Amino acid sequence: MEAFPFSSIPNLPLFFSMFLILYSIAYFIVFRNWSPKIRPEACSCFISLFHGTPAVFLATFAIFSDQNRGFSSPNTKTQNLVLDYSIAYFLTDLLHYLIFFPTDVLFIGHHLATLFVFITCRHVVFHGSYAILTLLILAEVTSFCQNVWTLATARRHDNQLAAKVYSNLSPYFYAFYSVVRGIFGPFFLYQMGVFYSSGVADNVIPRWLWVSWMCVVITAIGVSILWISNLWVELFKEKKAKLEKEL
């Protein structure tokens, strides 16, 4: 039987090409009539929609299909595939920021740090994907809501449907995000820290590396909590102003 034509192509270049094509479709077709000011951000959301939720399902399958899963277990082929999928996405989105928002140091730094974690897990130590993919699930399980919310936010001042979606979705998205990033994320990070600090994984994941991973995740969770806290404050201000206007 003839081999599938893409079977000999490494995962990373294939996925990277896919995300570049998706970004091009978004920029030149889907959002071609959007304002140049918000068009790039919309394209970033578009490719994120093709990464976030699929990554959650793929990572979940990759984790539970490994009977030997654990914080120091070796990566399986399926887990490596998911890591390549996410690396390709973050490389594409990093290019997006470098081209359209080169002064956005926060997001560029976030993407570089995330790529460091994924690449070292995938191509340096070949272990630890259980921890990294679980963190990926926690990070991306809210991505669909966040992307819809971001697109609605961008158009809420000139589109009634977007304004309605923004108004209705905001409190539910904020609550969902707060629970995931404020409770489940720190809880899993604590478990991860307890395991690695015991030293049982030092022979497969060097101490300097897992400490680096922990620092990246702690920073990401901290920034996420600060971001969502500010959004809650803005929401309450909007509700208060609307109530006062009605009265």
Phi, psi and chi 1 to 4 in degrees:
 res  aa     phi    psi   chi1   chi2   chi3   chi4
   1 MET       -  136.4 -178.9 -179.6  -65.8      -
   2 GLU   -70.1  136.8 -173.6  177.6   -6.9      -
   3 ALA   -68.4  149.7      -      -      -      -
   4 PHE   -61.1  132.8 -175.2   67.9      -      -
   5 PRO   -59.7  -25.1   17.9  -31.1      -      -
   6 PHE   -94.3   -1.0  -65.5  132.1      -      -
   7 SER   -65.3  -25.2   61.3      -      -      -
   8 SER   -92.3   -3.0   61.1      -      -      -
   9 ILE   -86.6  128.0  -57.5  176.7      -      -
  10 PRO   -56.9  148.3  -23.3   33.2      -      -
  11 ASN   -59.4  -46.3  -68.4  -31.4      -      -
  12 LEU   -60.7  -51.8 -175.5   55.0      -      -
  13 PRO   -61.1  -35.0  -22.4   33.8      -      -
  14 LEU   -65.8  -47.8 -173.9   64.0      -      -
  15 PHE   -67.5  -38.2  -68.5  144.4      -      -
  16 PHE   -63.6  -43.3 -176.7   59.1      -      -
  17 SER   -61.7  -39.4  -60.2      -      -      -
  18 MET   -61.9  -45.8 -178.6 -166.4   78.1      -
  19 PHE   -68.8  -33.9  -78.3  113.7      -      -
  20 LEU   -64.5  -40.8  -75.3  177.3      -      -
  21 ILE   -65.0  -43.8  -68.0  170.8      -      -
  22 LEU   -61.5  -40.8  -72.8  170.9      -      -
  23 TYR   -64.1  -42.3 -168.7   95.4      -      -
  24 SER   -63.3  -41.5  -60.7      -      -      -
  25 ILE   -61.2  -43.3  -68.8  172.1      -      -
  26 ALA   -63.7  -43.4      -      -      -      -
  27 TYR   -72.4  -43.0 -167.1   85.7      -      -
  28 PHE   -96.0  -13.5  -66.6  108.4      -      -
  29 ILE  -124.5  -63.6  -60.5  175.8      -      -
  30 VAL   -62.2  -47.0  179.3      -      -      -
  31 PHE  -112.3   26.8  -58.6  110.9      -      -
  32 ARG   -63.4  -26.1   66.1 -176.1 -176.7  -82.0
  33 ASN   -96.5    2.7  -65.0  -36.2      -      -
  34 TRP   -79.5  158.0  -77.0   38.6      -      -
  35 SER   -59.0  137.9  165.2      -      -      -
  36 PRO   -55.9  -22.9  -24.0   34.2      -      -
  37 LYS   -71.2  -35.8 -174.1  177.1 -179.7 -179.8
  38 ILE  -110.5   -5.8   59.7  176.6      -      -
  39 ARG   -60.5  -47.2 -170.8  176.8  174.1 -169.9
  40 PRO   -61.4  -41.1  -23.8   35.4      -      -
  41 GLU   -62.4  -38.9 -176.4 -180.0   17.1      -
  42 ALA   -63.7  -39.1      -      -      -      -
  43 CYS   -65.3  -37.8  -64.1      -      -      -
  44 SER   -63.2  -41.3  177.8      -      -      -
  45 CYS   -63.5  -38.0  -71.7      -      -      -
  46 PHE   -60.6  -48.8 -174.3   80.1      -      -
  47 ILE   -71.6  -27.8   62.9  169.3      -      -
  48 SER   -65.9  -34.5 -179.4      -      -      -
  49 LEU   -61.8  -31.7  -73.8  168.5      -      -
  50 PHE   -86.4   -4.2  -76.6   88.3      -      -
  51 HIS  -108.6  -51.9  168.9 -103.8      -      -
  52 GLY   -55.6  -66.3      -      -      -      -
  53 THR   -64.9  -44.6  -57.2      -      -      -
  54 PRO   -57.7  -37.9  -27.2   36.4      -      -
  55 ALA   -64.8  -36.7      -      -      -      -
  56 VAL   -61.4  -48.0  169.6      -      -      -
  57 PHE   -68.0  -41.9  -73.4  106.8      -      -
  58 LEU   -65.0  -43.9  -71.3  170.0      -      -
  59 ALA   -66.0  -40.0      -      -      -      -
  60 THR   -62.1  -45.6  -58.4      -      -      -
  61 PHE   -62.2  -43.5  173.5   77.1      -      -
  62 ALA   -63.3  -36.8      -      -      -      -
  63 ILE   -70.6  -50.1  -71.2  171.9      -      -
  64 PHE   -78.4  -13.6  -75.2   99.4      -      -
  65 SER   -82.7   -6.5   61.9      -      -      -
  66 ASP  -101.0  107.7  179.2   15.3      -      -
  67 GLN   -70.1  -18.9  -64.1 -178.4  -11.3      -
  68 ASN  -102.0   21.2  -61.5  -44.2      -      -
  69 ARG   -59.7  143.3   59.8 -175.7  177.3  -88.4
  70 GLY   178.8  171.5      -      -      -      -
  71 PHE   -62.9  -25.4  -73.9  105.6      -      -
  72 SER  -116.4   11.5   60.4      -      -      -
  73 SER   -72.5  150.6   58.8      -      -      -
  74 PRO   -68.4  150.2   23.9  -33.4      -      -
  75 ASN   -68.3  139.9  -57.1  -11.4      -      -
  76 THR   -90.8  168.8   65.5      -      -      -
  77 LYS   -61.4  -39.8  -70.9 -176.8  178.2 -180.0
  78 THR   -66.3  -40.1  -53.6      -      -      -
  79 GLN   -65.5  -39.5  -69.6  165.7   -6.8      -
  80 ASN   -64.1  -36.4  -77.6  -23.4      -      -
  81 LEU   -62.2  -43.4 -178.3  143.5      -      -
  82 VAL   -65.5  -39.7 -178.8      -      -      -
  83 LEU   -61.9  -43.7  -71.6  170.0      -      -
  84 ASP   -61.3  -39.4  -76.1  -22.5      -      -
  85 TYR   -60.6  -44.6 -173.1   74.0      -      -
  86 SER   -73.6  -36.7  -70.2      -      -      -
  87 ILE   -60.3  -43.3  -70.2  170.7      -      -
  88 ALA   -61.5  -42.8      -      -      -      -
  89 TYR   -63.0  -49.1  160.4   73.1      -      -
  90 PHE   -67.3  -31.3  -81.3  103.0      -      -
  91 LEU   -64.4  -42.8  -77.1  173.9      -      -
  92 THR   -64.6  -46.1  -52.6      -      -      -
  93 ASP   -69.1  -30.8 -151.8   42.9      -      -
  94 LEU   -64.4  -42.4  177.4   61.4      -      -
  95 LEU   -59.8  -40.2  -77.4  177.3      -      -
  96 HIS   -56.3  -47.7  153.4   80.0      -      -
  97 TYR   -69.5  -38.3  -83.0   99.5      -      -
  98 LEU   -65.7  -32.0  -68.9  174.0      -      -
  99 ILE   -83.5  -48.5  -66.6  171.3      -      -
 100 PHE   -97.6  -29.6  -67.2  104.1      -      -
 101 PHE  -134.4   61.6  -52.9  102.7      -      -
 102 PRO   -66.0  -15.4   24.7  -34.8      -      -
 103 THR   -94.6   -1.5   59.6      -      -      -
 104 ASP   -80.5   78.7 -164.3  -24.1      -      -
 105 VAL   -63.8  -33.9  178.6      -      -      -
 106 LEU   -62.6  -51.0 -179.0   61.7      -      -
 107 PHE   -71.8  -37.7  -92.1   95.7      -      -
 108 ILE   -62.8  -43.6  -68.4  173.6      -      -
 109 GLY   -64.1  -40.3      -      -      -      -
 110 HIS   -60.6  -45.7  168.1  -90.2      -      -
 111 HIS   -67.3  -39.7  -78.0   26.1      -      -
 112 LEU   -64.0  -42.8  -72.4  172.5      -      -
 113 ALA   -65.5  -41.6      -      -      -      -
 114 THR   -64.0  -42.7  -57.9      -      -      -
 115 LEU   -62.8  -37.3  -76.7  167.4      -      -
 116 PHE   -58.7  -45.5  165.9   78.4      -      -
 117 VAL   -64.7  -49.0  172.7      -      -      -
 118 PHE   -64.3  -45.5  -74.4  153.4      -      -
 119 ILE   -67.7  -40.9  -69.0  172.3      -      -
 120 THR   -68.0  -35.8   51.8      -      -      -
 121 CYS   -67.8  -41.0  175.4      -      -      -
 122 ARG   -80.7  -41.7  168.4   68.9  176.1   89.8
 123 HIS  -117.8   -4.3  -64.1  -73.9      -      -
 124 VAL  -111.3  -57.0  177.2      -      -      -
 125 VAL  -102.3  -19.5  -66.9      -      -      -
 126 PHE    59.5   20.5  -48.0  105.3      -      -
 127 HIS  -137.1  163.1  -71.1   71.9      -      -
 128 GLY    92.8    6.4      -      -      -      -
 129 SER   -66.9  -24.8   59.5      -      -      -
 130 TYR   -58.1  -47.2  164.6   73.9      -      -
 131 ALA   -67.7  -45.8      -      -      -      -
 132 ILE   -67.7  -41.0  -56.8  -52.8      -      -
 133 LEU   -71.9  -32.2  -68.4 -176.6      -      -
 134 THR   -65.3  -41.8  -58.0      -      -      -
 135 LEU   -63.9  -36.2  -69.8  169.9      -      -
 136 LEU   -62.4  -42.4  175.6   65.9      -      -
 137 ILE   -60.9  -46.0  -67.7  169.8      -      -
 138 LEU   -64.5  -32.4  -67.8  171.5      -      -
 139 ALA   -77.5  -33.7      -      -      -      -
 140 GLU  -102.3   -8.8  -62.2  -64.3  -17.5      -
 141 VAL   -64.7  -22.6   71.7      -      -      -
 142 THR   -97.1    1.5   58.5      -      -      -
 143 SER   -66.9  -36.6   66.5      -      -      -
 144 PHE   -61.4  -49.7  178.9   80.4      -      -
 145 CYS   -60.3  -41.1  -69.3      -      -      -
 146 GLN   -66.2  -39.8 -176.2  170.8  -11.4      -
 147 ASN   -68.8  -41.8  -75.2  -49.2      -      -
 148 VAL   -63.1  -43.4  173.0      -      -      -
 149 TRP   -61.8  -42.6  175.5   85.3      -      -
 150 THR   -64.3  -43.7  -58.5      -      -      -
 151 LEU   -64.0  -41.3  -68.6  170.4      -      -
 152 ALA   -66.2  -38.4      -      -      -      -
 153 THR   -62.1  -41.2  -57.8      -      -      -
 154 ALA   -64.9  -29.0      -      -      -      -
 155 ARG  -112.9    6.4  -65.2  -64.4  -55.0  -87.5
 156 ARG   -66.5  -22.2   72.4 -176.6 -170.6  -85.1
 157 HIS   -85.7  -15.6  -64.0  -57.7      -      -
 158 ASP  -127.3    9.7   61.3   11.8      -      -
 159 ASN  -144.6  121.6 -175.1  -72.8      -      -
 160 GLN   -65.5  -39.7  -71.3 -175.2   -9.3      -
 161 LEU   -63.0  -44.0  177.2   59.6      -      -
 162 ALA   -62.3  -40.4      -      -      -      -
 163 ALA   -63.4  -39.8      -      -      -      -
 164 LYS   -68.5  -43.1 -173.7  175.3 -178.2  179.9
 165 VAL   -61.6  -44.7  171.1      -      -      -
 166 TYR   -59.3  -47.4  168.4   79.3      -      -
 167 SER   -64.9  -43.7  178.4      -      -      -
 168 ASN   -76.6  -35.8  -67.4  -25.2      -      -
 169 LEU   -81.1  -33.3 -179.4   61.3      -      -
 170 SER   -49.1  -55.5  -71.3      -      -      -
 171 PRO   -63.1  -36.3   19.5  -30.7      -      -
 172 TYR   -70.9  -41.8  -61.9  103.6      -      -
 173 PHE   -64.6  -44.0  163.6   57.0      -      -
 174 TYR   -60.6  -41.8  -64.5  173.6      -      -
 175 ALA   -66.3  -46.0      -      -      -      -
 176 PHE   -59.5  -48.3 -176.1   27.1      -      -
 177 TYR   -62.5  -41.9 -168.8   95.9      -      -
 178 SER   -62.4  -41.9  -62.3      -      -      -
 179 VAL   -66.8  -45.7  170.5      -      -      -
 180 VAL   -66.5  -50.5  173.4      -      -      -
 181 ARG   -80.9  -25.5  -61.0  -62.7  178.8   97.4
 182 GLY   -95.1  -19.2      -      -      -      -
 183 ILE  -121.3  -62.6  -60.9  175.9      -      -
 184 PHE   -66.3  -40.9  -69.1  108.5      -      -
 185 GLY   -60.1  -55.3      -      -      -      -
 186 PRO   -60.8  -35.1  -27.7   36.5      -      -
 187 PHE   -63.9  -46.1  175.9   71.7      -      -
 188 PHE   -67.9  -37.5 -176.2   78.5      -      -
 189 LEU   -61.4  -38.7 -177.7   64.8      -      -
 190 TYR   -61.6  -46.0  169.1   76.2      -      -
 191 GLN   -60.6  -41.4  -68.6 -176.9  -44.5      -
 192 MET   -62.5  -44.6 -177.3  175.8  165.4      -
 193 GLY   -65.0  -41.4      -      -      -      -
 194 VAL   -61.6  -43.2  168.9      -      -      -
 195 PHE   -66.0  -52.5  179.7   86.2      -      -
 196 TYR   -68.2  -34.2  -73.1  132.2      -      -
 197 SER   -69.3  -16.8   61.5      -      -      -
 198 SER   -70.9  -18.3   67.9      -      -      -
 199 GLY    88.4   -1.1      -      -      -      -
 200 VAL   -69.9  -16.6  -64.3      -      -      -
 201 ALA  -106.9    5.1      -      -      -      -
 202 ASP   -62.8  -23.4  -74.2   -5.0      -      -
 203 ASN   -77.5  -17.3   60.0  -34.7      -      -
 204 VAL  -116.7  -27.3  -68.7      -      -      -
 205 ILE  -127.4  102.7  -55.5  174.6      -      -
 206 PRO   -53.3  148.2  -23.0   33.3      -      -
 207 ARG   -57.3  -41.5 -176.2  169.2  -68.2  -95.1
 208 TRP   -61.8  -31.0   67.9  -92.3      -      -
 209 LEU   -76.7  -48.9 -174.7   56.5      -      -
 210 TRP   -67.3  -29.9   67.7 -105.0      -      -
 211 VAL   -64.5  -40.2  168.5      -      -      -
 212 SER   -62.3  -43.3  -60.7      -      -      -
 213 TRP   -58.8  -46.0  -69.4   -5.6      -      -
 214 MET   -61.4  -42.2  -67.0  -73.1  -66.5      -
 215 CYS   -63.1  -42.2  -70.8      -      -      -
 216 VAL   -61.9  -46.0  168.9      -      -      -
 217 VAL   -69.4  -41.5  178.9      -      -      -
 218 ILE   -60.2  -43.6  -71.1  171.3      -      -
 219 THR   -63.8  -44.3  -57.8      -      -      -
 220 ALA   -62.2  -44.5      -      -      -      -
 221 ILE   -65.4  -41.1  -69.8  177.5      -      -
 222 GLY   -61.5  -44.7      -      -      -      -
 223 VAL   -66.0  -39.1  171.5      -      -      -
 224 SER   -62.3  -43.3  -63.9      -      -      -
 225 ILE   -65.3  -40.3  -68.3  173.8      -      -
 226 LEU   -64.2  -41.8  179.5   62.1      -      -
 227 TRP   -63.1  -48.6  178.7   72.0      -      -
 228 ILE   -69.8  -31.3 -160.8   64.5      -      -
 229 SER   -63.6  -42.5  -62.0      -      -      -
 230 ASN   -64.0  -37.3  -71.1  -26.9      -      -
 231 LEU   -66.6  -38.0  -71.4  178.3      -      -
 232 TRP   -62.1  -42.9  -85.0  117.7      -      -
 233 VAL   -61.4  -45.0  171.4      -      -      -
 234 GLU   -63.3  -39.3  -69.3  179.5   11.2      -
 235 LEU   -63.7  -45.1  179.9   64.4      -      -
 236 PHE   -63.9  -36.3  -73.8  128.6      -      -
 237 LYS   -65.0  -42.1  -73.8 -178.6  178.6  178.9
 238 GLU   -63.7  -43.8  -70.2  175.9    3.2      -
 239 LYS   -64.4  -40.3  -63.5  -65.4 -175.7 -177.6
 240 LYS   -65.6  -43.8 -177.5  179.1  179.1 -178.6
 241 ALA   -64.8  -39.1      -      -      -      -
 242 LYS   -66.3  -41.0 -175.9  178.1  179.4  180.0
 243 LEU   -64.3  -44.4 -177.9   61.2      -      -
 244 GLU   -64.3  -35.2  -69.6  175.4  -10.6      -
 245 LYS   -66.9  -39.7 -174.6  177.6  179.4  180.0
 246 GLU   -66.7  -37.2  -68.9  176.2   -8.7      -
 247 LEU   -72.9      -  -67.1  174.5      -      -
